[in-house]
Amino acid sequence: MALSAHKCGVCFQPPAIILIYKDSSQDKTRQRIMPVRNFSRFSDCSRAAEQLKNNPRHKAYLEEVSLRQLQKLYSLLRGHLEGQSLAESLEKFRQAETIDPEEDMNKLDDKELAKRKSIMDELFEKNRKKKDDPDFVYNVEVEFPQDEQLESCGWDMESDEK
């Protein structure tokens, strides 16, 4: 059975994940509604997304849907259960998925650090230039301006003295 996912969304009433996919064997576009059961505003979105993706009934349909997208849908559903509007839920998810460059990641616990690393990996893959890309250039050379005064760091001074 060759399936290709086109769209994935969430329905708030009754709570469900909706997948629109194309069945290549019959050349038809279909819709699959996967009800969300036992999910409350206190539930873990990443765990619920993993359970849905690994569910034997839905596994074949959700192969092309990323775990991050399912987590986003579950967080929107949780926001709805908490009484937030759709815009508020989207903004909250965007803030959670954005990395602050000033944040000290040495102070994070293992779970939060792994989350930040997966966000950075995803962003890297999204922005990476591959050989097959039309605007790929091999061996790019960039000239940096030398007009400005170079900043010195404390650790530079220590290494010069030794």
N, C-alpha and C positions, 0 to 999 in steps of 0.2 A: 504494500500500500504506500504509494508515493504522495506525501502531503507537503504542502508548502504554506506556512503561516503568512497571512497578509496583514491582519490587524488584530490587536489584542486590547481589550478594554474591561472596564468594571461596571457593574450594575449595582446600584445601592439598594433598591427595593424590588424583589428580594435580593440579598447579597449574593453576587455571582461574578465569576470571571468569564468573559465572553471572548471567544476566538473565532475569527473569520479566516477560513483557510480554503485552499484549492486542492481538490482531489484529482490528481493527474490521471488516475486510471479511468475515471468517468468524465473528466474534463468539466467538472462542476465546482462552483463556489458554494461552500457550505458554512453554516454557523454552528458552533458547539458552545453550549452553556454549561459551565461547571459550577454547580452551587457551592457556596462557601458555608460550611457548617462549623459550629463550635468555635467561632471567632468573635472575640470581644475587643473592647478598646484597650484591654490589658495584654492582648496576645502579642507574640513576637512575630513580626512581619517576615523576617528572613527564614525563620523556621517553618512558617505556614507556606511560604513560597517553595521551599525545598520539598515539603511533603506533597504539595500539589504536583510539582514537576516529576517526582518519583512515584506518583500514584500509578499503578498498572493500567487503570482505565484511561488515563489522560496522557500517559508518557509519550506515546507515538505522536500525539497531536502537538505537544509542547516542546518537541525536540529543537525547533528553530527559534523558540522564544527564550530570550535570555533570562537568567535568574534575577538579574537586576531589574528588568522590566516587571516581572512578577512581584518583586519586593515593592516596587513603586505602586503597583495597583493595590496591593494589600495595605500600604501606608495611606493611600487615598481612602480606602474603605475604613481604616481605623480612624482617620481624621473625621470622616462622616459620622462614625459612631460616637466620637467625642463632641460632636456638635459644631465642627468647623465647616466653613464653606469650602468649595472646591479650590478657589484661589488661595485661601489660607493653607490648605493641605499641600498644594503644589509648592508654595513658597517655603513651607517648613521642610519639605523633602529636598528642595533645591539647596537650602542652607545646610542640611545634613550631608549632602553629597558634594559640597564645595570644600576645598581645602584652604585653610588660612595659612599663607606663607610665614606668618609671624608666630604660629603656634609651635610650642615646644613638644615635639612628638616623643621625647624621652620620658615625659611624664604620663603618657597614655598607657592604659592597660593593654594586654595582648589582643583582646577582641577589637578594641577601637583602632589599634595600630594596624591590624590586619585589614580592617575596613578601609582605612586611609590608603594603605598600599594597593588594595584592589582598585580604588578610585583612580590612583595615580597610574596604575598599569593600563586601565581602560582609556584614560586620557592620552597616554603615550601611544597606544595602538591606534587611536583615532587620528592623531596628528602625525604619525610616522609616515614618511615618504617611502614607498616601495618601488622596486625596479619597474613594475608594470604601470605605475602612475604616469599620466601624460606629462606632468610638470616635474618629473624626476630629473635631477641633474647630478651627475657623478663628479666628485671632487670639487666642491664649492669652496672658493677662497673668498674671505671677507677681510677687508682692511678696516682696522679700528683707528679712530682719530687719536693722534698723539699730542694734540694741542693742550689738552687738559692736564693739570697737575695730578700725578698719580698719588693715590692714598696709600699710606703705610699703615700696617697693622702691627700690633704688639708682638705677635708671634714672628713677624718678619725680622724685627729688630733682634730678638733673641737668637735666631738662627744665624744672623750676620756676625754676632759677637763670638759665637763658638767657632 
